[in-house]
Amino acid sequence: MSEATSANAISIPTSTVADDYFRPSSVSKLPITDVGDSSSPSSSNAYVTQAFPFSSGNPRIEEIRGVMQLFLDDAVSSSSNLPVGRMPLICVLGVPNHMTYADFCQFCGSFIHHILDMRIIRNDGMENCYSILVRFDEQKSTDAFHKHFNGRRFSSLETESCRVLFTVDVQYTSSIEHAHTSAANTEQPSCPVCLERLDQDTSGILTTMCNHSFHCSCISKWTDSSCPVCRYCQQQPEKSKCMICQTSENVWICLLCGFVGCGRYKEGHAIEHWKETQHCYSLEVETQRVWDYVGVNYVHRLIQSKTDGKLVELNNYSERNDGDCPGFHEALLNSRVESIVNEYNELLTTQLENQKTYYESLLNEFEEQNERDISGAVKDSLKHNTKLQKMQAKLDKALKEKKFLDDINENLSRNKEIWEGIILKYQEREKEASRLKDQKIQELEAQLQDLMLSLEETNTEQSHRRDGDVLSLQMKSS
């Protein structure tokens, strides 16, 4: 994700981000609605937008400035409402500087396959943190990311929390070039790590603070906070100041005693320190170059280019000006350097692979020879030691007997389980037969009781009948 900017440009489109997400917008207050229902806005509530100035790029090479318009949702952070007209573009504000690109990719790892591209930017007035513009493949993923990470702490050991805001618009206002831009500063369409094409539909793209783009999967393996290409670090150290006049411009550090002084174009305290102490080596803080006051030249051949931040060869035939910072012509042979580096890397990779194969073959041969020697030694010892042979024979016999007994034990255990099952079945049958027998006895006792009752009733009737007959006979006789 790279921008082609100019000094008087109002809006700078990117080659990998759709223009719809960066078009100018005059929105200052928009209604909100519930998630999933964007057709019924609430007239009583409204989301307020605020402009946040930002910048990106290596300040020594090129600095791009712009303004992003964000929805402020702090007032309704506990609600399930989301702003109307939101896009799949959000901004994560206030990421601590100590979090590297790999740390942030790991932090949002569950959504990394939904991210199309990310851009690292710095906000004006925020020195110890940076922000990230993230564009997703669809609005559903954006809303889920906002719900999951907004207000969540970056780590359980830290107090900083993740602040996720929906982005209304991003406008690039100006570009400040600090050096002549060469062809080496143009963005390459391939990832510098894996050399594959930067395709946001295939893999997410992350653009660092210095405007170098990588695959998210490639940069997530880079644990350093600096850029893998130009080594620009997003966490800049504090500016050094001259120990005498306290200026922070054109500062030099003595490599022998650590004295910090200003150069000739300020007060010249670094030169005075050299004249007093004869400490001839001094480091320029801005360019990280070492100057030799005695030899009146830089002490190394490779320097960091102001154009693209890469290491290039310093021209030995530099022009000498008066003072401690003479002018020189930088030999920017980038194509040649890059070809040499690529050739060296390929040669080094090939040699390492060959060495790896060679030593692996030696290791395999050594292991095979070691196994052969061990087996031969065992056989020789068995042949020459009859006692050991007898003990080995006894051991083999005991192992066979043990195996036989184990088989018998296993069979007995299976038979035991079978007989236990049979016994349980017989016990259940006996219980069922006893239950049926008791039931039958109860039925017979009930029948016997009924029979006894019927016999008693019959005897009673017969006795009553006999008594009636006797009475009738007595009456007749009387």
LOVO-511607 format. One record per residue (C-alpha): residue number from 1; x, y, z. Coordinates in pm, whole numbers, plus 50000, padded with zeros to 5 digits. Each point is the difference from the previous one (the first is absolute). Layout:
REM residues N
- NUM, X, Y, Z .
...
This chain:
REM residues 478
- 1, 50000, 50000, 50000 .
- 2, 50196, 50302, 49873 .
- 3, 49907, 50358, 49914 .
- 4, 50139, 50218, 49725 .
- 5, 49992, 50343, 50163 .
- 6, 50093, 50353, 49900 .
- 7, 50057, 50320, 50192 .
- 8, 49675, 50166, 49891 .
- 9, 49781, 49688, 49984 .
- 10, 49667, 50005, 50175 .
- 11, 49916, 49629, 49993 .
- 12, 50247, 49728, 49916 .
- 13, 49855, 49667, 49880 .
- 14, 50168, 49670, 50067 .
- 15, 50058, 49711, 49763 .
- 16, 49869, 49735, 50233 .
- 17, 49720, 50179, 50187 .
- 18, 49668, 50078, 49835 .
- 19, 49930, 50370, 49938 .
- 20, 49661, 49972, 50169 .
- 21, 50167, 49978, 50341 .
- 22, 50207, 50317, 49953 .
- 23, 49761, 50237, 49824 .
- 24, 49946, 50347, 50159 .
- 25, 49722, 50024, 50251 .
- 26, 49828, 50292, 50172 .
- 27, 49820, 49785, 50258 .
- 28, 50013, 50140, 50352 .
- 29, 49710, 49822, 50168 .
- 30, 49823, 49683, 49885 .
- 31, 49707, 49807, 50151 .
- 32, 50045, 49657, 50154 .
- 33, 49794, 49688, 49966 .
- 34, 49996, 49647, 50136 .
- 35, 50230, 49734, 49860 .
- 36, 49835, 49822, 49712 .
- 37, 49739, 50273, 49943 .
- 38, 50144, 50296, 49814 .
- 39, 49665, 50122, 49866 .
- 40, 49855, 50139, 50326 .
- 41, 50232, 50268, 50143 .
- 42, 49938, 50146, 50341 .
- 43, 49936, 50372, 49997 .
- 44, 50079, 50048, 50370 .
- 45, 50360, 49874, 49985 .
- 46, 50283, 50094, 49764 .
- 47, 50362, 49905, 49953 .
- 48, 50250, 50286, 50003 .
- 49, 50299, 49985, 49770 .
- 50, 50340, 50152, 50068 .
- 51, 50298, 50071, 49778 .
- 52, 50336, 49847, 50103 .
- 53, 50314, 50133, 49821 .
- 54, 50252, 49728, 49925 .
- 55, 50325, 49943, 49814 .
- 56, 50201, 49709, 49865 .
- 57, 50331, 49938, 49833 .
- 58, 50364, 50029, 50100 .
- 59, 50052, 50365, 50105 .
- 60, 50350, 49995, 49851 .
- 61, 49875, 49893, 49657 .
- 62, 49635, 50086, 49943 .
- 63, 49718, 50086, 50237 .
- 64, 49635, 49973, 49897 .
- 65, 49740, 50192, 50200 .
- 66, 49625, 49968, 50005 .
- 67, 49678, 50016, 50200 .
- 68, 49765, 49715, 50088 .
- 69, 49639, 50048, 50105 .
- 70, 49890, 49752, 50270 .
- 71, 49673, 49917, 50175 .
- 72, 50025, 50065, 50374 .
- 73, 49804, 49727, 50178 .
- 74, 50122, 50047, 50357 .
- 75, 49657, 50122, 50110 .
- 76, 49827, 49680, 49893 .
- 77, 50283, 49751, 50036 .
- 78, 49779, 49770, 50209 .
- 79, 49716, 50005, 49748 .
- 80, 49949, 49768, 49707 .
- 81, 49941, 50294, 49763 .
- 82, 50232, 50068, 49710 .
- 83, 50020, 50309, 49778 .
- 84, 49811, 50028, 49674 .
- 85, 50212, 50026, 49688 .
- 86, 50295, 49817, 50152 .
- 87, 50244, 49826, 49769 .
- 88, 50222, 49695, 50041 .
- 89, 50280, 50233, 50109 .
- 90, 50097, 50056, 50363 .
- 91, 50279, 50169, 50190 .
- 92, 50170, 49852, 50308 .
- 93, 50115, 50302, 50203 .
- 94, 50273, 50009, 50260 .
- 95, 50196, 49679, 49935 .
- 96, 50306, 50007, 50232 .
- 97, 50334, 50045, 49827 .
- 98, 50143, 49689, 50165 .
- 99, 49752, 49784, 49807 .
- 100, 50171, 49885, 49682 .
- 101, 49828, 49914, 49674 .
- 102, 50015, 49631, 50095 .
- 103, 49842, 50072, 50340 .
- 104, 49705, 50181, 49842 .
- 105, 49952, 49727, 49736 .
- 106, 49996, 49745, 50281 .
- 107, 49760, 50219, 50203 .
- 108, 49741, 50004, 49718 .
- 109, 50089, 49654, 49871 .
- 110, 49641, 49873, 50003 .
- 111, 49902, 50267, 49741 .
- 112, 50321, 50005, 49796 .
- 113, 49845, 49798, 49714 .
- 114, 49724, 50266, 49965 .
- 115, 50246, 50294, 49979 .
- 116, 50084, 50130, 49653 .
- 117, 50262, 50257, 50097 .
- 118, 50135, 50189, 50302 .
- 119, 50193, 50330, 50011 .
- 120, 50212, 50121, 50290 .
- 121, 49973, 50376, 50064 .
- 122, 50104, 50241, 50273 .
- 123, 49754, 50247, 50152 .
- 124, 50099, 50356, 50075 .
- 125, 50043, 50050, 50374 .
- 126, 50034, 49627, 50077 .
- 127, 50370, 49934, 50055 .
- 128, 50003, 49659, 50172 .
- 129, 49743, 49827, 49779 .
- 130, 49891, 49958, 49642 .
- 131, 49676, 49919, 49817 .
- 132, 49900, 49743, 49739 .
- 133, 49750, 50037, 49717 .
- 134, 49844, 49659, 49927 .
- 135, 49775, 49915, 49704 .
- 136, 49795, 49679, 50004 .
- 137, 49849, 49789, 49726 .
- 138, 49640, 50058, 50115 .
- 139, 49802, 50210, 50246 .
- 140, 49904, 49699, 50213 .
- 141, 50365, 49930, 50081 .
- 142, 50056, 50370, 50082 .
- 143, 49709, 50007, 50245 .
- 144, 50117, 49676, 50163 .
- 145, 50354, 50139, 50039 .
- 146, 49862, 50320, 50158 .
- 147, 49782, 49802, 50241 .
- 148, 50277, 49758, 50097 .
- 149, 50298, 50236, 50043 .
- 150, 49858, 50341, 50092 .
- 151, 50090, 50063, 50365 .
- 152, 50202, 49680, 50029 .
- 153, 50346, 50026, 50156 .
- 154, 50297, 49919, 49778 .
- 155, 50147, 49784, 50275 .
- 156, 49903, 49887, 50348 .
- 157, 50319, 50160, 50131 .
- 158, 49927, 50342, 49848 .
- 159, 49749, 50276, 50068 .
- 160, 49966, 50117, 49638 .
- 161, 49678, 49890, 49833 .
- 162, 49917, 49968, 49633 .
- 163, 49790, 50289, 49866 .
- 164, 49830, 49913, 49671 .
- 165, 49817, 50276, 49806 .
- 166, 49817, 49981, 49672 .
- 167, 50159, 50215, 49730 .
- 168, 49790, 50241, 49794 .
- 169, 50269, 50136, 49768 .
- 170, 50377, 50018, 49952 .
- 171, 50151, 50296, 49815 .
- 172, 50366, 50046, 49911 .
- 173, 50085, 50371, 49996 .
- 174, 50373, 50034, 49926 .
- 175, 50331, 49824, 49947 .
- 176, 50335, 50136, 50116 .
- 177, 50304, 49856, 49824 .
- 178, 50328, 50046, 50185 .
- 179, 50217, 49861, 49718 .
- 180, 49987, 49928, 49630 .
- 181, 49780, 49696, 49944 .
- 182, 50167, 49737, 49784 .
- 183, 49853, 49698, 49828 .
- 184, 50099, 49784, 50296 .
- 185, 49746, 50184, 50217 .
- 186, 49701, 49891, 49793 .
- 187, 49786, 49726, 50144 .
- 188, 50062, 49655, 49861 .
- 189, 49699, 49782, 49922 .
- 190, 50154, 49707, 50189 .
- 191, 50060, 49929, 50368 .
- 192, 50367, 50064, 50091 .
- 193, 49995, 49694, 50232 .
- 194, 49851, 49721, 49789 .
- 195, 50034, 50178, 49660 .
- 196, 49640, 49900, 49917 .
- 197, 49751, 50242, 49847 .
- 198, 49824, 50234, 50244 .
- 199, 49642, 49891, 49939 .
- 200, 49757, 50110, 50271 .
- 201, 49737, 49751, 49883 .
- 202, 50240, 49713, 50065 .
- 203, 50172, 50121, 50316 .
- 204, 49966, 50311, 50215 .
- 205, 50249, 50282, 49944 .
- 206, 50163, 50203, 50277 .
- 207, 50167, 50336, 49921 .
- 208, 50251, 50113, 50260 .
- 209, 50060, 50351, 50129 .
- 210, 50267, 50054, 49733 .
- 211, 49758, 49905, 49715 .
- 212, 50143, 49652, 49927 .
- 213, 49739, 49728, 49936 .
- 214, 50015, 49634, 50103 .
- 215, 49771, 49700, 50027 .
- 216, 49851, 49975, 50348 .
- 217, 50117, 49640, 50023 .
- 218, 50357, 50109, 49916 .
- 219, 50022, 50304, 50229 .
- 220, 49843, 49802, 50288 .
- 221, 50326, 49800, 50017 .
- 222, 50207, 50320, 50039 .
- 223, 50031, 50050, 50376 .
- 224, 50196, 50326, 49977 .
- 225, 49833, 50344, 50010 .
- 226, 50203, 50122, 49704 .
- 227, 49920, 49966, 49630 .
- 228, 50163, 49695, 49834 .
- 229, 50087, 50211, 49692 .
- 230, 50133, 50335, 50124 .
- 231, 50033, 49925, 50375 .
- 232, 49791, 50304, 50088 .
- 233, 49872, 49954, 50355 .
- 234, 49653, 50120, 50093 .
- 235, 50115, 50050, 50360 .
- 236, 50238, 50290, 49963 .
- 237, 50246, 50073, 50283 .
- 238, 50013, 50331, 50178 .
- 239, 50191, 50274, 49818 .
- 240, 50351, 50064, 50122 .
- 241, 50094, 50355, 50097 .
- 242, 50328, 50184, 50010 .
- 243, 50140, 49997, 50352 .
- 244, 50099, 50367, 49974 .
- 245, 49738, 50188, 49795 .
- 246, 49715, 49741, 50034 .
- 247, 49921, 50003, 49629 .
- 248, 49858, 49683, 49839 .
- 249, 50098, 50082, 49639 .
- 250, 50317, 49878, 49829 .
- 251, 50110, 49807, 50311 .
- 252, 50320, 49791, 50011 .
- 253, 50105, 49743, 50264 .
- 254, 50361, 49925, 50087 .
- 255, 50060, 49625, 49968 .
- 256, 50281, 50005, 50256 .
- 257, 49851, 50181, 50299 .
- 258, 49632, 50048, 49902 .
- 259, 50008, 50381, 49991 .
- 260, 49700, 50145, 49813 .
- 261, 50066, 50318, 49807 .
- 262, 49860, 50198, 49709 .
- 263, 50161, 50026, 49658 .
- 264, 50162, 50288, 49815 .
- 265, 49671, 50132, 49864 .
- 266, 49882, 50063, 50358 .
- 267, 50252, 50092, 50270 .
- 268, 50279, 49756, 49908 .
- 269, 50032, 49845, 50347 .
- 270, 50084, 49658, 49849 .
- 271, 50307, 50146, 49825 .
- 272, 50105, 50180, 50316 .
- 273, 49978, 49671, 50190 .
- 274, 50227, 49837, 49739 .
- 275, 50253, 50282, 50023 .
- 276, 50006, 49974, 50380 .
- 277, 50010, 49619, 50037 .
- 278, 50129, 49880, 49660 .
- 279, 49707, 49749, 49988 .
- 280, 49985, 49972, 49624 .
- 281, 49694, 49776, 49944 .
- 282, 49654, 50157, 50018 .
- 283, 49660, 49855, 49908 .
- 284, 49732, 50212, 49833 .
- 285, 49671, 49916, 50173 .
- 286, 49774, 50069, 49703 .
- 287, 50183, 49793, 49737 .
- 288, 50188, 49755, 50228 .
- 289, 50327, 50077, 49813 .
- 290, 50339, 50013, 50170 .
- 291, 50236, 50287, 49914 .
- 292, 50376, 49992, 50044 .
- 293, 50131, 50348, 50086 .
- 294, 50362, 49897, 49937 .
- 295, 49941, 49831, 49664 .
- 296, 49732, 50257, 49908 .
- 297, 49775, 49728, 49859 .
- 298, 49737, 49748, 50098 .
- 299, 50148, 49678, 50139 .
- 300, 49774, 49753, 49818 .
- 301, 49904, 49925, 49641 .
- 302, 49636, 49906, 50061 .
- 303, 49756, 50269, 50112 .
- 304, 49626, 50026, 50030 .
- 305, 49848, 50172, 49698 .
- 306, 49774, 50297, 50064 .
- 307, 49796, 49905, 49695 .
- 308, 49866, 49657, 50098 .
- 309, 50169, 49920, 50330 .
- 310, 50206, 49710, 49858 .
- 311, 50372, 49944, 50046 .
- 312, 50196, 50125, 49698 .
- 313, 50370, 50047, 49920 .
- 314, 50152, 50335, 50086 .
- 315, 50195, 50166, 49718 .
- 316, 50369, 50016, 50096 .
- 317, 50048, 50308, 49779 .
- 318, 49783, 50222, 50215 .
- 319, 50034, 50371, 49985 .
- 320, 50141, 50163, 50310 .
- 321, 49841, 50306, 50147 .
- 322, 50112, 50196, 50298 .
- 323, 49889, 49887, 50344 .
- 324, 49908, 49667, 50149 .
- 325, 49729, 49911, 49749 .
- 326, 50149, 50012, 49647 .
- 327, 49787, 49941, 49697 .
- 328, 50020, 49672, 49812 .
- 329, 49835, 49819, 49710 .
- 330, 49819, 49683, 50097 .
- 331, 50047, 49711, 49759 .
- 332, 49641, 49874, 49969 .
- 333, 50059, 49687, 49795 .
- 334, 49682, 49836, 50128 .
- 335, 49938, 49764, 49713 .
- 336, 50354, 49869, 50011 .
- 337, 49997, 49968, 50377 .
- 338, 49667, 49821, 49998 .
- 339, 50113, 49760, 49727 .
- 340, 50319, 49925, 50193 .
- 341, 49803, 49947, 50319 .
- 342, 49750, 49772, 49825 .
- 343, 50280, 49802, 49835 .
- 344, 50181, 49969, 50331 .
- 345, 49683, 49889, 50178 .
- 346, 49927, 49738, 49734 .
- 347, 50359, 49876, 50012 .
- 348, 49995, 49992, 50378 .
- 349, 49666, 49814, 50001 .
- 350, 50131, 49745, 49748 .
- 351, 50319, 49945, 50195 .
- 352, 49809, 49962, 50326 .
- 353, 49767, 49744, 49842 .
- 354, 50296, 49807, 49858 .
- 355, 50175, 50006, 50335 .
- 356, 49681, 49890, 50172 .
- 357, 49957, 49708, 49759 .
- 358, 50366, 49902, 50034 .
- 359, 50001, 50001, 50379 .
- 360, 49666, 49818, 50016 .
- 361, 50143, 49725, 49778 .
- 362, 50308, 49979, 50224 .
- 363, 49776, 49981, 50305 .
- 364, 49788, 49723, 49847 .
- 365, 50313, 49802, 49904 .
- 366, 50137, 50040, 50349 .
- 367, 49673, 49882, 50157 .
- 368, 49980, 49698, 49769 .
- 369, 50364, 49910, 50067 .
- 370, 49942, 50041, 50372 .
- 371, 49699, 49765, 49989 .
- 372, 50201, 49745, 49801 .
- 373, 50287, 50018, 50247 .
- 374, 49765, 49957, 50295 .
- 375, 49823, 49698, 49848 .
- 376, 50339, 49843, 49904 .
- 377, 50134, 50056, 50350 .
- 378, 49691, 49838, 50152 .
- 379, 50032, 49696, 49772 .
- 380, 50372, 49963, 50074 .
- 381, 49940, 50024, 50373 .
- 382, 49726, 49734, 49979 .
- 383, 50226, 49767, 49807 .
- 384, 50298, 50029, 50236 .
- 385, 49811, 49993, 50328 .
- 386, 49834, 49657, 50057 .
- 387, 49866, 50100, 50342 .
- 388, 49828, 50296, 49848 .
- 389, 49859, 49773, 49729 .
- 390, 49856, 49766, 50264 .
- 391, 49853, 50290, 50188 .
- 392, 49861, 50133, 49674 .
- 393, 49845, 49658, 49928 .
- 394, 49848, 49992, 50348 .
- 395, 49871, 50349, 49953 .
- 396, 49844, 49907, 49665 .
- 397, 49841, 49690, 50159 .
- 398, 49870, 50206, 50291 .
- 399, 49859, 50255, 49760 .
- 400, 49824, 49724, 49805 .
- 401, 49859, 49854, 50322 .
- 402, 49892, 50344, 50110 .
- 403, 49829, 50057, 49669 .
- 404, 49828, 49660, 50031 .
- 405, 49886, 50076, 50355 .
- 406, 49881, 50341, 49890 .
- 407, 49793, 49835, 49725 .
- 408, 49854, 49752, 50250 .
- 409, 49925, 50280, 50243 .
- 410, 49833, 50196, 49725 .
- 411, 49790, 49698, 49900 .
- 412, 49907, 49933, 50363 .
- 413, 49902, 50361, 50043 .
- 414, 49776, 49978, 49693 .
- 415, 49851, 49670, 50126 .
- 416, 49945, 50155, 50341 .
- 417, 49809, 50288, 49843 .
- 418, 49793, 49751, 49793 .
- 419, 49915, 49782, 50303 .
- 420, 49921, 50302, 50210 .
- 421, 49752, 50102, 49731 .
- 422, 49848, 49651, 49997 .
- 423, 49972, 49997, 50381 .
- 424, 49829, 50335, 49992 .
- 425, 49752, 49867, 49745 .
- 426, 49925, 49692, 50220 .
- 427, 49959, 50217, 50305 .
- 428, 49758, 50220, 49812 .
- 429, 49808, 49691, 49884 .
- 430, 49983, 49865, 50357 .
- 431, 49880, 50334, 50127 .
- 432, 49735, 50008, 49729 .
- 433, 49890, 49639, 50080 .
- 434, 49985, 50077, 50374 .
- 435, 49796, 50309, 49927 .
- 436, 49755, 49801, 49785 .
- 437, 49981, 49727, 50267 .
- 438, 49918, 50252, 50272 .
- 439, 49741, 50157, 49778 .
- 440, 49841, 49660, 49932 .
- 441, 49993, 49917, 50373 .
- 442, 49831, 50331, 50072 .
- 443, 49737, 49925, 49735 .
- 444, 49939, 49648, 50142 .
- 445, 49970, 50135, 50355 .
- 446, 49745, 50250, 49879 .
- 447, 49803, 49725, 49824 .
- 448, 50018, 49780, 50311 .
- 449, 49872, 50282, 50214 .
- 450, 49710, 50054, 49764 .
- 451, 49926, 49626, 50005 .
- 452, 50000, 49990, 50381 .
- 453, 49763, 50294, 50009 .
- 454, 49765, 49829, 49757 .
- 455, 50010, 49675, 50208 .
- 456, 49922, 50187, 50318 .
- 457, 49706, 50169, 49832 .
- 458, 49875, 49660, 49875 .
- 459, 50029, 49842, 50347 .
- 460, 49817, 50294, 50152 .
- 461, 49716, 49968, 49754 .
- 462, 49975, 49624, 50062 .
- 463, 49987, 50049, 50376 .
- 464, 49731, 50263, 49962 .
- 465, 49807, 49765, 49777 .
- 466, 50023, 49714, 50254 .
- 467, 49888, 50225, 50277 .
- 468, 49696, 50102, 49794 .
- 469, 49911, 49641, 49932 .
- 470, 50023, 49913, 50371 .
- 471, 49775, 50291, 50090 .
- 472, 49748, 49901, 49739 .
- 473, 49991, 49643, 50130 .
- 474, 49956, 50119, 50356 .
- 475, 49711, 50219, 49895 .
- 476, 49836, 49716, 49815 .
- 477, 50033, 49765, 50296 .
- 478, 49856, 50254, 50234 .
